[in-house]
């Protein structure tokens, strides 16, 4: 049975294709991004052990635009990853287009020192 939200179905199909091609290891964990209408979340995950090594979201940020929130989340997740001695990651955009808030988060994470 098909659901009413075609956009979500399309994103989930793209997400499955992306996840089939990449996975995070202990040397290069996966930087996963998820965005909802209100918030944006980022996690650094080691898929071999199934552990989250660093995570951040903008749930507590109140001032600024959504793009500014994404930049703050990118900088914070990069800072936490660097504290956990992680420099290189694999970027997983979770089926979202690489534009707008996703791109802002990725660019800020790169500027803070993560390599992907």
Phi, psi and omega in degrees: 000131180274142176275173183280339186266095182292325181299316180293320178298316180298316179297322180290326175295315179296320180300318179297320178296316180297313184292336177290333185264339183226151173208157182267139176245179179291328178284321180227085178290170185262127175266106184260137179239135172227137177232140172248186178293331183261317192234168174227140184232147176220139178223146171253117188238136171264107184287337181292326177253346180075027183253144172271121184269329178204147178209157180202153174210171182254025184295333182262353180277129182246330184268147173100178180273172179295325178293320176295324176297317180298320178297318179296320179294319178299317179293319182290318180293326176293319179297317179293322178293319178295325177295330177271014178062041176246121179250323183250134179226167172252127184273124178244109184274001174058034177086356177279150177292145180278075180203163175066234184293326179294315180294320180298317179297314181296316180297320181289324176295320177295317181295331180276357172122352179283146179248124173199000000 
